[in-house]
Amino acid sequence: MEMTIEIDWLLLGLVAGLGLVLSALYAALLSTAWGREVCERRTHWTVIGGHLLMALTISFISPALAGLWLGWSVVHGLPLVIRSEVDRWRDDRERLEAFEAGLRGLLRGGNEEGGDCSGGNGYGGGGAGV
């Protein structure tokens, strides 16, 4: 494979300006309440968004280069995204299992250890810290 890229410097400057504007808008979007939540919970998706913006602007310079760069990003980024999603799935599963165990305890009429919370359960003599 051989690739030759001819760069129109004026076009490069204009596209760089467009990239700057688009990335500033993306940063503003990620500064909203919704964006902050996405950043906290799914940082890898915000990185993917940034990569897509870069591929979009690079495609104005060279579609072939943009395709190669985006493909290379997928090859190297996909394992990291999968790891992050699997970790998230495991954490969610553990929380769900703990919630289900607590719910089962409540439905049985008390806590897991002592039934009705009336003594000998770690809360003091009367169960209310007394």
Number of C-alpha atoms within 10 A of each C-alpha: 2 3 7 8 9 8 10 9 10 9 12 15 11 13 18 16 13 13 18 14 12 16 16 12 12 16 14 11 13 16 14 11 10 10 17 14 13 16 16 10 11 16 14 19 13 17 14 16 13 16 15 15 16 19 22 17 21 21 16 14 19 16 14 14 17 19 15 13 17 17 13 11 15 15 11 10 14 13 11 13 18 12 11 15 14 12 12 14 12 12 12 12 12 12 12 12 12 12 12 12 13 15 13 14 15 14 10 12 11 16 16 14 11 12 14 14 17 15 14 12 15 14 13 12 12 13 14 11 8 7
